[in-house]
Amino acid sequence: MQDLERHLPAEWWRGLFNALYLKTDGDVVEDDAATAREVDLIAEAAGLESQHRILDLCCGQGRHLMELGRRGFKNLTGVDRSRYLVRLARRRAAAAGLKVTLREGDARRFRVPPEGFDRVLLLGNSFGYFEQADDDRVVLDRVLKALAPGGTLALELTDGRWLAANYEPRSWEWIDGDHLVCRERTLSADRQRLVCREVVVHAERGVIADQFYAERLYTPEAITALLRDSGFSRVRHHGAVEATSERGDLGMMARRLVLTAEAPRRPAAPPGKPPAVREVTVLMGDPRLPDNVKLGGTFNEEDLQTIQKLKDALAEVKGYSFKFWNDHSKLIGDLLSDPPAFVFNLCDEGFENDALQELHVPALLEMLKVPYTGCPPACLAVCYDKATVRAVAEDLDVPVPSQTILEHDDQAAHLPSAFPALLKPARGDGSIGITAGSVVHTPDELLAAADRIRREWPGRAILVQEFLTGPEYTVGVIGNPGVGMTVLPVLEVDYSALPEGLPKILGYESKWDPESPYWKDLKFKEADLPESTRRAMIDHTLKLFGRLDCRDYARMDFRCSADGVPRLLEVNPNPGWVWDGKFNLQASMAGYDYADLLRMILEAAVDRMEAGAEKGSVPRTASAS
């Protein structure tokens, strides 16, 4: 390939670090002896002591943390962008009986405990990935804020000067009996980065990966200057790490510099000062009013129990105080007379429990310049219309089912050429209008189902959609583009216990009718699916998240067609927050409890505002009482 740089994705690191990475780079990153030698060097250079609070930033599968844990270190935290590697690290730590806190996060934006860290480790050649050099400075700025006064950064990165002179333009190597890796490399046009293309070939299956990556090449002088410009002092060089391998091609891991730098010794906060607490007003639906989406058209005992579980979980979230507003007759007046400092918008029922007015709540908050969680009104308006979402998805090359729109006053429809088909209102949420009778197999059944939807939801267009019969999946994300995003484990709907004869759909009864077999017999499980399929759905989700202007959290549903391709079913910009909903199930699969999930949504909104991703004020704070 003549121009590798032209084909390099801006955020190549989003999808590279997976099981295949551990195989292609396993000769270095899965070598316990090499890891022990590296920890020996870092422990001496950074003066690591067992009582230190240590953050391993870009920790990967946690190899350095595990080695420290085996040596008796207790206060260990790891942060990495790769969900796959973080989950692997959690399993390995649990199997070894080691207490290590592991989180997904972006190196430019990660949570810092009030006491900070005594040492931050940035190892494994994980510095210099970003397209813009300014992002490297952002990482160092964040590390500086994370360090306690006088704390130390230990940094290991490729020796840029050496690599620029010694890289191999092309190489081939068998990494085991089945996999051949072919690599080609070149310097970028400005000669500041080394760009690599890596093609992995399976002996029987052919090409299984064709991927690009790059790293900025810092000389010892350049990285020293960058550290000092970022506010660090006492920058010291501790030689180089020379990697070894019987396979031969060590690439960017061949020779790495080791440096340490100290954070300023800032004066400590006055003793006895209470921590700041964010005041949060939780906006919810009004239990006094009818709600035509709920079974029976009103809040029932289960809804009230769900609200209490929410309050109990929020009481566990540290650093926030909560009050709850749910009287919609007073909402506008209260917002005008006493604007909240920050709103946790959980009013997915809509203003006055009218789902068509769900967007009115954030619109009110924006008019009054009140910061809030979740997506803006324009996003809600677009996502409420399934046909519009489908058009956006098609524009982004996201696969969708084939469909026809039947307007509410049409007397005839262009019937689908193939059955079965699924009918549902073109506008709505909560699976309204989708029942067992929505899956049709003949033209007569189609017309009968359309008449039912017209009667129950008058004035709404009807989607006549290809009924997909393959596995059904949900992808959930928390965070915001450019600030940091966590992808939750992909969830699969388990229809295996559903009685024979019922169509396999996740319809209205599954969410609202406890007496229905859809409620009783449907289960959910963590998806076990090919990495390529998982990656495709996540990529589709992230593209739609950005294009539709989702914020803080979202959930997107996919279902496979007969060809095995997952197609978008729905975008949920404010997904259900209930304790037994799909979003919380996904969080539990990642090791988070309900309080963790709620905290992560709050923190995503706070991080977004603090990063300047939107105009408006940052949530105010008050002294703890």
matplotlib code that plots the C-alpha trace (Angstrom):
import matplotlib.pyplot as plt

x = [0.0, 1.5, 0.1, -0.6, -1.3, -4.3, -5.9, -5.2, -8.5, -8.4, -9.4, -7.8, -7.3, -11.1, -11.1, -7.6, -7.1, -9.0, -8.3, -6.4, -4.1, -3.1, -2.3, -0.3, 1.6, 1.5, 5.3, 5.8, 2.5, 1.8, 5.3, 5.3, 9.0, 9.3, 6.5, 8.3, 11.5, 9.6, 8.0, 11.4, 12.6, 9.5, 9.4, 12.9, 12.7, 9.4, 10.0, 6.9, 5.9, 3.2, 1.0, 1.0, -2.3, -1.3, -3.1, -2.1, -3.4, -4.0, -3.6, -4.6, -5.2, -3.7, -0.3, 1.6, -1.2, -1.3, 2.5, 2.3, -0.6, 1.4, 4.1, 1.8, 0.5, -3.1, -4.3, -4.3, -6.5, -6.5, -8.1, -8.2, -10.2, -10.7, -13.7, -12.3, -9.0, -10.6, -13.0, -10.2, -8.2, -11.1, -11.4, -7.7, -7.6, -10.5, -8.9, -5.7, -7.5, -6.1, -8.0, -7.7, -10.1, -10.6, -12.5, -13.1, -12.1, -10.3, -6.8, -7.8, -10.8, -11.1, -12.4, -10.1, -10.8, -10.6, -7.3, -5.7, -2.9, 0.6, 1.9, 0.5, 2.0, 1.7, 3.4, 3.3, 4.0, 0.6, 1.5, 1.3, -1.7, -3.9, -4.1, -3.4, -0.3, -2.4, -4.3, -1.0, -0.7, -4.4, -3.4, -0.5, -2.7, -5.2, -2.4, -1.1, -4.5, -4.8, -1.5, -1.4, 1.0, 4.6, 3.3, 5.2, 4.4, 6.3, 6.2, 7.3, 7.2, 8.9, 12.3, 11.3, 14.7, 15.9, 12.7, 12.6, 16.1, 15.6, 12.0, 11.3, 9.4, 8.0, 7.9, 6.2, 6.0, 4.1, 2.8, 1.5, 0.7, -2.4, -1.7, 0.6, 1.1, 2.2, 3.2, 4.3, 5.4, 6.2, 6.8, 4.0, 4.3, 5.6, 7.9, 6.4, 4.5, 5.2, 2.2, 1.7, -0.6, -1.1, -2.7, -3.5, -4.0, -5.5, -4.1, -7.7, -9.9, -7.8, -7.5, -9.2, -7.9, -6.6, -5.9, -3.9, -2.3, 0.3, 2.4, 3.9, 7.7, 9.2, 12.9, 14.2, 14.6, 11.0, 9.3, 11.3, 10.3, 6.6, 6.6, 8.1, 5.8, 2.9, 3.9, 6.0, 9.3, 12.4, 12.1, 14.5, 15.5, 16.1, 17.5, 15.6, 13.6, 14.9, 12.2, 13.1, 11.2, 11.9, 9.5, 11.7, 9.5, 9.0, 7.8, 7.1, 7.9, 11.5, 13.1, 11.3, 12.3, 11.6, 11.1, 9.7, 8.4, 7.0, 3.9, 4.2, 4.0, 0.8, -0.4, -2.9, -6.5, -7.3, -8.0, -11.6, -13.1, -16.1, -16.1, -18.3, -21.6, -23.5, -27.1, -29.2, -32.9, -34.4, -37.3, -39.7, -43.2, -46.2, -47.9, -51.0, -51.8, -52.9, -50.3, -51.6, -48.4, -48.6, -50.8, -54.2, -53.3, -51.9, -49.0, -49.4, -47.8, -44.8, -44.1, -44.0, -41.7, -39.4, -39.2, -38.4, -35.6, -34.2, -34.2, -32.5, -29.8, -29.2, -28.8, -25.7, -24.1, -21.5, -20.8, -24.4, -27.6, -30.9, -34.4, -37.3, -39.8, -42.8, -45.7, -46.1, -48.9, -46.2, -43.2, -43.0, -43.6, -41.0, -38.4, -39.0, -39.0, -36.3, -34.1, -32.3, -28.5, -28.5, -31.2, -31.1, -33.8, -35.6, -38.9, -39.1, -42.9, -43.0, -44.4, -47.8, -47.0, -47.6, -44.9, -45.3, -44.1, -41.0, -38.9, -40.7, -38.9, -35.3, -36.7, -37.9, -34.5, -32.6, -34.8, -34.0, -30.3, -30.6, -27.9, -29.3, -28.5, -29.4, -30.2, -31.4, -35.0, -34.0, -32.5, -35.7, -37.9, -35.9, -35.6, -39.3, -39.9, -38.7, -38.8, -36.5, -34.0, -34.0, -33.2, -30.3, -29.0, -29.1, -27.1, -24.5, -24.4, -25.9, -27.9, -31.7, -34.7, -36.7, -39.9, -43.0, -44.8, -48.6, -50.0, -52.7, -55.3, -54.2, -56.9, -54.5, -50.9, -48.0, -47.9, -44.5, -43.3, -42.3, -43.7, -43.5, -43.7, -43.9, -46.3, -45.8, -46.6, -44.1, -43.9, -43.7, -41.7, -42.2, -43.0, -46.5, -48.6, -46.3, -48.1, -48.1, -50.6, -48.1, -46.3, -48.2, -47.9, -50.5, -52.0, -55.3, -53.4, -51.5, -54.6, -56.2, -53.1, -53.0, -56.7, -55.9, -53.1, -55.3, -57.9, -55.5, -53.1, -55.2, -53.4, -50.1, -48.4, -47.6, -44.4, -44.7, -41.3, -39.4, -39.6, -36.1, -35.8, -32.2, -30.7, -31.6, -29.1, -28.8, -25.8, -25.6, -23.1, -22.4, -20.4, -19.9, -17.7, -14.4, -14.8, -14.9, -17.4, -18.0, -19.6, -21.5, -21.6, -23.8, -27.0, -29.0, -32.7, -33.3, -36.5, -35.9, -38.5, -41.3, -44.3, -44.6, -46.6, -45.8, -43.8, -40.3, -40.6, -39.8, -43.2, -45.5, -46.4, -42.8, -42.5, -45.8, -48.0, -46.8, -49.4, -48.1, -45.7, -43.6, -43.0, -42.6, -40.6, -38.4, -34.8, -31.7, -28.1, -24.7, -24.2, -21.8, -21.1, -18.3, -16.0, -16.6, -20.4, -20.0, -17.6, -19.9, -22.9, -20.7, -19.4, -22.9, -24.0, -21.2, -21.8, -25.6, -24.9, -22.9, -25.0, -28.3, -26.7, -27.3, -25.7, -24.5, -26.1, -28.1, -29.2, -29.6, -31.3, -30.3, -31.6, -30.0, -31.5, -31.2, -27.7, -26.5, -26.1, -27.4, -29.9, -30.9, -34.3, -34.4, -32.5, -33.3, -31.7, -33.1, -33.2, -35.2, -33.4, -35.4, -33.5, -34.8, -34.4, -32.1, -29.7, -29.1, -28.8, -26.0, -24.3, -24.5, -22.8, -19.9, -19.7, -21.6, -24.5, -27.5, -26.0, -22.8, -24.9, -26.7, -23.5, -21.9, -24.7, -24.4, -20.6, -20.9, -23.1, -20.8, -17.7, -19.4, -20.2, -16.8, -15.2, -17.1, -19.0, -22.1, -22.7, -24.1, -23.1, -21.5, -23.6, -23.2, -22.0, -22.8, -21.1, -22.1, -24.3]
y = [0.0, 3.3, 5.6, 3.9, 7.2, 7.9, 4.7, 5.2, 5.6, 8.7, 6.5, 3.3, 2.3, 1.8, -1.6, -2.9, -4.2, -7.5, -11.2, -11.0, -8.4, -10.7, -13.3, -11.1, -9.3, -12.1, -12.7, -9.4, -8.5, -12.0, -12.8, -13.1, -13.0, -9.8, -8.2, -9.0, -7.4, -4.3, -4.0, -4.4, -1.4, 0.7, 0.0, 1.2, 4.2, 5.5, 4.4, 2.3, 1.3, -1.1, 1.6, 3.8, 4.5, 3.4, 4.0, 2.0, 4.1, 2.2, -0.9, -3.3, -6.8, -5.7, -7.5, -4.9, -4.6, -8.4, -8.5, -5.6, -7.4, -10.6, -8.5, -7.3, -3.9, -3.3, 0.1, -0.7, 0.8, 0.2, 2.2, 1.2, 2.0, -1.6, -3.3, -6.7, -6.2, -4.7, -7.6, -10.0, -8.2, -8.5, -12.3, -12.8, -10.7, -12.6, -16.0, -14.9, -13.6, -10.1, -6.9, -4.6, -1.9, -1.9, 0.5, 1.4, 4.9, 7.3, 8.4, 12.0, 11.9, 9.5, 9.7, 10.7, 10.0, 13.0, 11.9, 11.4, 8.8, 8.6, 7.0, 7.0, 4.4, 4.8, 1.7, -0.8, 1.7, 3.3, 7.0, 8.8, 7.0, 10.1, 11.7, 15.2, 15.9, 18.2, 15.1, 13.8, 17.0, 16.5, 13.1, 14.5, 17.4, 14.8, 12.7, 15.8, 16.4, 12.8, 12.8, 13.8, 16.6, 15.4, 12.2, 10.5, 9.6, 6.6, 6.7, 4.1, 4.9, 3.9, 5.4, 7.6, 8.4, 4.8, 3.5, 6.1, 4.8, 1.1, 0.1, -2.7, -1.6, -5.1, -8.3, -11.7, -14.1, -17.1, -16.5, -20.0, -23.0, -21.3, -17.5, -15.6, -11.8, -9.6, -6.0, -3.0, 0.3, 3.8, 7.2, 9.8, 12.7, 14.9, 12.1, 12.4, 9.1, 5.5, 4.1, 0.3, -1.9, -5.4, -8.2, -11.4, -14.5, -17.8, -20.9, -22.2, -19.2, -16.7, -13.0, -12.4, -8.9, -6.0, -3.2, 0.0, 1.7, 4.4, 5.9, 9.3, 9.2, 11.2, 11.6, 11.8, 15.6, 16.0, 14.0, 15.7, 19.2, 18.0, 16.8, 20.1, 22.2, 20.2, 21.2, 18.2, 18.7, 16.5, 14.6, 11.7, 9.1, 5.5, 3.9, 1.7, -1.5, -3.9, -6.4, -10.0, -12.5, -15.7, -14.6, -11.7, -8.7, -6.6, -3.5, -0.5, -2.5, -3.2, -0.4, 1.7, 4.7, 4.8, 8.2, 9.5, 13.0, 14.6, 16.6, 19.9, 19.8, 21.7, 22.8, 20.4, 21.5, 22.9, 20.1, 19.4, 21.0, 18.9, 17.6, 19.4, 17.7, 18.1, 19.0, 17.0, 17.3, 14.1, 14.8, 11.9, 11.0, 12.1, 9.2, 11.3, 11.5, 8.9, 7.2, 5.5, 3.6, 1.7, -1.4, -0.1, 3.5, 4.4, 4.0, 0.7, -0.9, -2.2, 1.2, 2.7, -0.1, 0.6, 4.3, 3.3, 1.0, 4.0, 6.2, 3.5, 3.1, 6.8, 7.0, 4.8, 7.3, 9.3, 13.0, 13.8, 14.9, 14.2, 15.6, 14.4, 16.4, 14.5, 17.0, 18.1, 20.6, 22.6, 21.8, 24.9, 27.2, 25.4, 25.6, 29.3, 30.1, 27.8, 26.6, 23.4, 23.3, 20.1, 17.8, 14.0, 13.7, 10.4, 11.7, 9.3, 9.2, 12.8, 16.0, 15.2, 11.5, 12.2, 10.3, 12.7, 15.4, 13.7, 16.2, 19.1, 18.4, 18.9, 21.8, 23.6, 22.9, 24.4, 27.5, 28.1, 27.2, 24.3, 21.6, 18.1, 14.5, 12.8, 13.8, 17.2, 17.7, 17.5, 14.0, 12.8, 14.2, 12.4, 9.1, 9.0, 8.6, 5.2, 6.0, 9.0, 6.9, 4.3, 7.0, 8.3, 4.7, 4.0, 7.2, 5.9, 2.5, 0.8, -2.2, -2.0, -4.2, -3.6, -1.8, 0.0, 2.9, 2.8, 6.3, 6.4, 7.4, 5.1, 2.7, 0.3, -0.6, -1.8, -5.2, -6.7, -9.2, -11.7, -12.8, -12.9, -9.1, -7.0, -4.1, -1.3, 2.4, 4.6, 6.9, 5.7, 4.0, 1.4, -1.1, 0.3, -1.4, -4.4, -7.6, -11.2, -10.2, -7.8, -10.6, -11.5, -14.2, -13.3, -10.1, -10.6, -10.8, -7.7, -5.7, -6.9, -5.9, -2.5, -1.9, -2.8, -0.3, 2.4, 1.9, 1.8, 4.5, 6.8, 9.3, 7.4, 6.0, 2.2, 0.5, -2.7, -4.2, -7.3, -9.7, -10.7, -14.2, -14.4, -13.6, -10.2, -8.1, -4.9, -2.6, -0.1, 2.8, 5.4, 8.6, 11.0, 11.2, 12.9, 12.7, 8.9, 6.2, 2.8, 0.1, -2.3, -6.1, -7.0, -8.5, -11.2, -11.9, -15.6, -16.8, -20.5, -20.8, -19.0, -21.3, -22.8, -20.8, -17.3, -15.1, -14.3, -10.6, -8.2, -6.5, -4.6, -7.5, -8.3, -4.8, -4.1, -7.3, -9.6, -12.2, -12.6, -15.5, -12.8, -11.3, -14.7, -16.7, -14.3, -14.2, -12.2, -13.3, -12.0, -12.5, -15.1, -14.0, -13.6, -10.7, -9.3, -9.2, -7.6, -5.0, -4.2, -3.5, -1.4, 0.6, 1.2, 2.2, 4.8, 6.2, 6.6, 8.0, 10.8, 11.6, 11.6, 13.8, 11.3, 12.3, 10.5, 7.1, 5.3, 1.8, 0.4, -2.8, -5.1, -8.3, -10.6, -11.5, -14.9, -13.9, -13.4, -9.6, -7.6, -4.9, -1.9, -2.2, 0.8, 3.7, 4.4, 7.8, 7.8, 4.1, 2.7, 3.4, 0.8, -1.7, -4.7, -3.2, -4.3, -1.4, -2.3, -6.0, -5.0, -3.0, -6.0, -8.2, -5.7, -6.0, -2.8, -2.7, -0.4, 2.5, 2.2, 2.6, 5.7, 7.2, 6.5, 8.3, 11.3, 11.4, 11.2, 14.3, 16.2, 15.2, 16.4, 19.8, 20.2, 19.3, 22.1, 19.7, 22.0, 25.6, 26.1, 26.0, 23.2, 21.7, 23.8, 22.4, 23.0, 22.1, 18.8, 19.1]
z = [0.0, -1.1, 1.6, 4.9, 6.6, 4.4, 5.5, 9.2, 11.2, 13.5, 16.5, 15.5, 19.1, 19.7, 18.1, 18.1, 21.6, 21.8, 21.9, 18.6, 20.0, 22.8, 20.3, 17.8, 20.7, 23.2, 23.0, 24.9, 26.6, 27.9, 29.0, 32.9, 33.1, 31.0, 33.1, 36.3, 35.0, 34.0, 37.4, 39.0, 37.0, 37.6, 41.3, 41.8, 39.4, 40.9, 44.5, 44.7, 48.3, 49.3, 50.9, 47.8, 46.0, 42.5, 39.2, 36.1, 33.3, 30.0, 32.1, 29.3, 30.7, 34.0, 33.8, 35.8, 38.4, 38.9, 39.4, 41.9, 43.7, 44.0, 45.6, 48.4, 47.0, 48.0, 46.7, 43.0, 40.3, 36.5, 33.8, 30.1, 27.0, 25.9, 27.4, 26.4, 28.2, 31.4, 31.7, 31.2, 33.9, 36.3, 35.7, 36.2, 39.3, 40.8, 39.9, 41.6, 44.7, 44.1, 45.1, 42.1, 41.0, 37.2, 35.1, 31.5, 30.6, 28.3, 29.3, 28.6, 30.9, 33.9, 37.4, 40.2, 43.9, 46.2, 47.7, 44.3, 43.6, 44.9, 41.7, 38.2, 35.8, 32.1, 30.8, 28.0, 25.3, 25.6, 25.1, 21.8, 20.2, 19.4, 16.0, 17.5, 19.6, 21.8, 23.1, 24.5, 26.5, 27.6, 29.0, 31.0, 32.3, 33.5, 35.1, 36.9, 38.3, 39.4, 41.3, 45.0, 45.8, 45.2, 43.5, 40.7, 37.1, 35.7, 31.9, 29.5, 25.7, 22.5, 21.8, 18.9, 17.7, 17.7, 16.1, 13.3, 12.3, 12.8, 12.0, 9.7, 6.6, 6.1, 8.1, 8.1, 11.1, 12.2, 15.7, 16.1, 13.9, 12.5, 12.3, 10.0, 10.6, 7.8, 8.7, 6.7, 8.3, 7.2, 8.8, 8.5, 6.2, 9.1, 10.2, 13.7, 13.8, 12.7, 10.9, 10.7, 8.7, 10.1, 8.2, 10.2, 8.1, 9.4, 7.7, 6.9, 7.2, 5.2, 6.2, 9.6, 10.3, 8.3, 10.7, 11.1, 14.1, 14.8, 17.5, 17.9, 18.1, 21.0, 21.4, 24.9, 24.6, 23.2, 25.9, 28.6, 27.3, 27.0, 30.7, 31.9, 29.8, 31.3, 34.8, 36.0, 37.7, 38.3, 35.0, 35.2, 32.6, 33.7, 30.7, 28.2, 28.2, 25.5, 24.6, 23.7, 21.7, 19.8, 17.1, 15.9, 15.0, 18.1, 16.2, 18.5, 21.6, 20.6, 22.6, 25.1, 27.3, 31.0, 32.7, 36.0, 36.7, 39.9, 40.4, 42.2, 46.0, 46.3, 49.7, 51.2, 51.8, 55.2, 57.7, 58.5, 55.4, 54.3, 50.8, 48.2, 47.4, 44.2, 44.6, 42.2, 41.4, 40.0, 37.6, 37.2, 35.8, 37.8, 39.7, 40.2, 36.5, 34.0, 31.8, 28.7, 28.1, 31.4, 31.8, 33.0, 32.1, 35.5, 37.9, 39.8, 42.8, 40.9, 39.5, 43.0, 44.2, 41.2, 42.2, 45.8, 44.5, 42.6, 45.7, 47.7, 45.1, 44.8, 48.5, 48.0, 45.5, 47.3, 46.6, 45.7, 47.5, 45.9, 45.9, 43.8, 41.8, 40.3, 40.6, 37.0, 37.9, 39.8, 37.6, 35.5, 38.5, 40.5, 37.7, 37.4, 41.1, 42.2, 39.3, 40.3, 40.3, 38.2, 37.0, 36.7, 34.0, 34.5, 33.2, 30.3, 30.7, 29.2, 30.6, 32.2, 31.4, 27.7, 25.7, 22.8, 25.3, 26.5, 24.7, 26.5, 29.7, 28.4, 26.3, 29.5, 31.2, 28.2, 28.1, 31.8, 31.3, 33.9, 33.2, 33.0, 32.2, 29.0, 25.4, 24.2, 22.9, 19.2, 19.7, 21.4, 18.6, 15.9, 17.8, 18.6, 14.8, 13.8, 10.1, 10.6, 12.6, 9.9, 7.3, 9.4, 9.9, 6.2, 5.5, 7.9, 6.2, 9.3, 8.2, 8.7, 8.0, 4.8, 5.5, 4.1, 5.7, 5.8, 6.6, 9.1, 6.5, 3.7, 2.5, 0.9, 1.4, -0.7, 0.9, 1.5, -1.0, 1.6, 5.0, 7.9, 8.6, 11.8, 12.2, 14.8, 15.2, 13.4, 16.5, 20.0, 22.7, 25.4, 22.7, 22.4, 19.7, 19.4, 20.5, 19.4, 16.7, 15.2, 13.5, 10.4, 7.7, 5.2, 3.6, 5.5, 8.8, 7.9, 7.2, 10.5, 12.5, 10.8, 11.7, 15.3, 15.5, 13.9, 16.6, 19.5, 18.3, 16.0, 13.8, 13.7, 10.6, 10.7, 9.8, 7.9, 8.6, 7.6, 10.6, 11.5, 13.0, 14.1, 17.5, 19.1, 20.8, 22.8, 22.9, 25.8, 26.1, 28.8, 28.2, 25.4, 22.3, 22.9, 26.7, 27.3, 26.6, 28.3, 26.2, 28.4, 27.6, 24.7, 25.9, 24.0, 24.3, 25.2, 23.7, 24.4, 27.2, 25.3, 24.7, 21.2, 18.8, 20.2, 17.9, 19.3, 19.9, 22.7, 22.7, 25.0, 27.2, 28.0, 29.6, 31.2, 31.7, 34.6, 33.7, 30.1, 29.1, 27.5, 31.0, 32.7, 30.2, 28.4, 29.7, 29.0, 28.9, 28.0, 24.3, 23.1, 19.5, 17.0, 17.7, 14.3, 14.9, 18.3, 16.9, 14.1, 16.4, 18.7, 15.8, 14.5, 18.0, 18.4, 14.9, 15.6, 19.1, 17.6, 14.5, 16.5, 19.2, 22.0, 25.3, 28.5, 27.8, 25.2, 24.3, 20.7, 19.7, 16.8, 15.4, 12.9, 9.6, 7.9, 6.6, 10.1, 9.7, 12.7, 11.7, 13.7, 15.3, 17.5, 19.2, 22.8, 23.6, 27.2, 27.9, 30.8, 34.1, 36.2, 38.3, 36.4, 32.9, 30.1, 30.8, 34.4, 33.4, 31.1, 33.8, 36.2, 33.5, 33.6, 37.4, 38.3, 40.7, 40.3, 42.3, 40.1, 36.9, 38.2, 39.4, 35.9, 34.2, 36.5, 36.1, 32.3, 32.3, 34.7, 32.7, 29.5, 30.9, 32.5, 29.2, 27.6, 25.3, 25.6, 26.5, 30.0, 33.6, 35.4, 38.3, 41.4, 44.6, 48.2, 51.5, 53.0, 56.0]

ax = plt.figure().add_subplot(projection="3d")
ax.plot(x, y, z, "-o")
ax.set_aspect("equal")
plt.show()
